Amino acid sequence: FKFSKAETNVNREVSVTASSAEASKSGENTLKENNGGIWGISVGDANKMKDDIYKVLANNKFVDVRALIMTEGKTFKKVNNNELSSALAGKQLNADETTYINMVVNTINSEAIFKIEYLNYSGTTSAEGTNRINHYFATKGFPSIMTSAGTVLAATIAIMVGEGLNIPTENGSHSFVISGIPNITTEQAITSGHELFGHGIPSSRRESDTTNNANAIRTDNLIRRLLGLPQRDGADHAGGKVNDPYMLPYIK
């Protein structure tokens, strides 16, 4: 799920090759984060996102691709395009497989910063996550959902939007993935991909809400097809039913 787009400026996301992936002065507090790409709020969050990507690319023909998608602390190492080409040499890929791999690699190599935070239904957001939500809600004139303890309950997010939330940031986006919600059993790799790629890429591009929501459902369906799971048309999504829900999504 994504709320309506934030009204702050953002550096346009571009796809870069590993050979030209120079540090982007994006305004984040940590110098390493100026490199952009996918960042976990914690090391564990980065590893969970990696595991979700691996689950989608579980087929043995992707063993060499998986070897290139590696974390280093809280972030993902940049992927060298020549090494990726070698990893795919001689492999027969369909359009869905090609799209997913390009989407993942372009996001890892992006100058924009894509934060990911995994929460349990009984837990609370990180300090950074809380600040992102509070700032965004204040920008949009929404009432604060912060507790007296200065945190946001994962259960509150789940009640509002379900298993995931994506917040646009000044230089990318911040995604939340919630597990352990009673009576909801969506595959986690779908939810994380829906939020980080599906909403996160158009959030970083400052696309319209309609385009953003459509891309999230198309990304959702891309991952569902790769996992052999049923498709959805978005009627059960906060953004509503979308046109052409089975189209391929953005890859950057």
Residue pairs with C-beta under 8 A, 6 or more apart in sequence:
1 161
1 162
1 164
1 165
1 166
1 195
1 199
1 237
1 238
1 239
2 165
2 166
2 167
2 168
2 199
2 203
2 209
2 212
2 213
2 216
2 238
2 239
3 136
3 140
3 142
3 165
3 167
4 140
4 209
5 168
5 203
5 206
5 207
5 208
5 209
5 212
6 136
6 139
6 140
6 167
6 168
6 169
7 139
8 139
8 168
8 169
8 170
9 170
10 112
10 168
10 169
10 170
10 171
10 172
10 204
10 205
10 206
11 24
11 26
11 111
11 112
11 171
12 205
13 110
13 111
13 112
13 172
13 201
13 204
13 205
13 252
14 110
14 111
14 252
15 106
15 109
15 110
15 251
15 252
16 22
16 109
16 110
16 111
17 80
17 81
17 109
18 78
18 79
18 80
18 81
18 82
18 83
18 109
19 80
19 81
21 35
21 36
21 78
21 109
21 111
23 31
23 34
23 35
24 34
24 35
24 36
24 111
24 171
25 34
26 33
26 34
26 36
26 111
26 112
26 113
26 170
26 171
26 172
27 170
27 171
28 34
28 113
28 171
32 75
33 39
33 75
33 113
35 75
35 78
36 109
36 110
36 111
36 112
36 113
36 171
36 172
37 75
37 76
37 78
37 107
37 108
37 109
37 110
37 113
37 114
38 46
38 49
38 75
38 76
38 107
38 108
38 114
38 116
38 196
39 46
39 74
39 75
39 76
39 113
39 114
39 115
39 116
40 46
40 47
40 48
40 49
40 71
40 74
40 75
40 115
40 116
40 117
41 74
41 115
41 116
41 117
41 126
41 128
41 129
42 74
42 126
43 71
43 73
43 74
44 118
45 74
45 116
45 117
45 118
46 71
46 73
46 74
46 75
46 76
46 116
47 71
48 116
48 118
48 177
48 188
48 192
49 76
49 116
49 192
49 196
50 69
50 70
50 71
50 76
52 188
52 189
52 192
52 193
53 69
53 104
53 189
54 66
54 69
55 187
55 189
55 227
56 100
56 189
56 193
56 223
56 226
56 227
57 65
57 66
57 69
57 100
57 101
61 91
62 101
64 86
64 87
64 88
65 84
65 87
65 88
65 101
67 87
68 79
68 80
68 83
68 84
68 87
69 76
69 79
69 104
69 105
69 108
70 76
70 77
71 77
76 108
77 108
78 108
78 109
79 105
79 108
79 109
81 105
84 101
84 105
88 101
93 101
95 248
96 222
96 225
96 226
96 248
97 226
99 222
99 248
99 249
99 251
100 222
100 223
100 226
102 251
102 252
103 197
103 201
103 219
103 249
103 250
103 251
103 252
104 197
106 251
106 252
107 114
107 196
107 197
107 200
107 201
107 252
110 172
110 204
110 252
112 171
112 172
112 173
112 204
113 169
113 171
113 172
114 172
114 173
114 175
114 196
114 200
114 204
115 128
115 132
115 169
115 172
115 173
115 174
115 175
116 175
116 177
116 192
116 195
116 196
117 125
117 126
117 128
117 129
117 174
117 175
117 176
117 177
118 176
118 177
118 178
118 179
118 192
119 125
119 154
119 157
119 176
119 177
119 178
119 179
120 154
120 178
120 179
120 180
121 154
121 155
121 158
121 178
121 179
121 180
121 181
121 182
122 154
122 155
122 180
123 153
123 154
124 130
124 147
124 149
124 151
124 152
124 153
124 154
125 133
125 151
125 152
125 154
125 157
125 176
128 174
129 152
129 174
129 176
130 146
130 150
130 151
130 152
132 167
132 169
132 174
133 145
133 146
133 152
133 165
133 167
134 144
134 146
134 152
136 142
136 167
136 168
137 143
137 144
137 145
138 144
145 152
145 153
145 156
145 157
145 160
146 152
147 153
154 176
154 178
157 165
157 176
157 178
158 178
158 181
161 238
162 178
162 181
162 184
162 238
163 177
163 178
163 179
163 181
163 184
163 186
163 191
164 175
164 176
164 177
164 178
164 191
164 192
164 194
164 195
165 175
165 176
165 195
166 173
166 174
166 175
166 176
166 195
166 196
166 199
166 200
166 203
166 216
167 173
167 174
167 175
167 176
167 203
168 203
168 204
168 206
169 203
171 204
172 200
172 203
172 204
173 196
173 199
173 200
173 203
173 204
175 192
175 195
175 196
175 199
175 200
176 195
177 188
177 191
177 192
177 195
179 188
187 227
187 229
189 223
189 227
190 220
190 223
190 224
190 227
190 229
193 219
193 220
193 222
193 223
194 216
194 219
194 220
194 223
195 216
197 219
197 249
198 215
198 216
198 217
198 218
198 219
198 220
198 249
199 212
199 213
199 215
199 216
201 215
201 249
201 250
201 252
202 211
202 212
202 215
202 216
202 250
203 212
205 250
207 215
209 239
210 239
212 239
213 234
213 237
213 238
213 239
213 240
213 242
214 234
214 239
214 242
214 243
214 244
214 245
215 249
215 250
216 237
216 239
217 232
217 233
217 234
217 237
217 239
217 242
217 245
218 242
218 244
218 245
218 246
218 247
218 248
218 249
219 249
219 250
220 232
221 231
221 232
221 245
221 246
222 248
222 249
224 230
224 231
224 232
225 231
231 245
231 246
232 245
233 241
233 242
233 245
234 240
234 241
234 242
234 245
235 241
